[in-house]
Amino acid sequence: MQEIHIQEIEGVRIGQAENRDAATGCTVVLCPEGAAAGLDVRGGGPASRESELLKPVAAADRIHAVVLSGGSAFGLDAAGGVMRWLEEQGIGFDTGAARVPLVCASCLYDLTVGSCTVRPDAAMGYAACEGAARGNYQDGCFGAGTGASVGKYRGMGQAMKTGIGSYGVQLGALKVGAVVAVNALGDVFDWKTGRQAAGLLTPEHSAFLSTEEEMYKSIQVVRNKFVGNTTIGAVITNGSFTKTEMNKIAAMAQNGMVRAIRPVNTTADGDSLYALSVGRVEADLDVVGTLAARVVAEAILRAVDRATGLDGLPARRDLGWA
């Protein structure tokens, strides 16, 4: 098994656009030939669009793009720009009267970083598609990861900056990769060593605290846990699978989030993970699902390691802990 760049997987193009001053942005995964896709949502507060398309009983068997966006539910507007770009390229489901691009989207909450009044919109979604055509994807504080942060249980004053990360592997002819924007309520851990990599800081930013241990100090009901966090991402494979099978792979891939984030899938998170099949390589579903969990966990770490501080939030490298 060898490491590959996420953009070495044929059949997808990934692009980004962001507003650095406002600390928000979006990332688009384009599938010009269409992709069988699944979705696993485990967080209690998702913001999403066209999720019903991905259920096995829905008629559409392929979609044309996934949008990962900041801006909370406001960021769903970015999908309109992606639809316009795809329509201009002649890409979409042929209805007879027009080609209708099928675009799914999920958003994370970044309104407590930068500006809360500037959000990804159709123009930014269109710009991300143009970025995909240029191959402008990069890990760090870009696209959907521009305003991402973690460790927010005690408020933004003790949180850390993260971003978006990617990782891919090749096993024979099979390729599996993931791109993940990390914006969790909880802490991030190195899935290989178990050591905390990012998350809740002490008030003086001199060491980590454990979000789980802080939570265990009281069973009193907390009504507002910064109720818009959410880790979102997409797994991409050149393996040949149906929509039903991709839903199972998406569910297995979520185990990567479980390995790397604690606590995870809380009521204050909208954790959502897509899985896209864009190739014709025959491969065992369980092998792909297991690899998917591995690349998701590693992509989450990359999002931490490649981030830089922004709007007063320190990143791991800023604290000298990288």
Secondary structure as UniProt FT lines:
FT   STRAND          2..4
FT   HELIX           6..8
FT   TURN            10..11
FT   STRAND          13..19
FT   TURN            20..23
FT   STRAND          24..41
FT   STRAND          47..49
FT   HELIX           51..54
FT   TURN            56..57
FT   STRAND          63..69
FT   HELIX           72..77
FT   HELIX           78..88
FT   TURN            89..90
FT   STRAND          93..94
FT   STRAND          99..100
FT   STRAND          103..107
FT   TURN            111..112
FT   HELIX           122..134
FT   HELIX           143..145
FT   TURN            146..147
FT   STRAND          149..150
FT   TURN            153..154
FT   HELIX           156..158
FT   STRAND          160..161
FT   STRAND          164..171
FT   TURN            172..173
FT   STRAND          174..181
FT   STRAND          187..189
FT   TURN            191..193
FT   STRAND          196..198
FT   TURN            203..204
FT   HELIX           211..215
FT   TURN            216..217
FT   STRAND          232..239
FT   HELIX           243..260
FT   STRAND          261..262
FT   TURN            267..268
FT   STRAND          272..281
FT   HELIX           285..305
FT   TURN            311..312
FT   HELIX           317..319
//
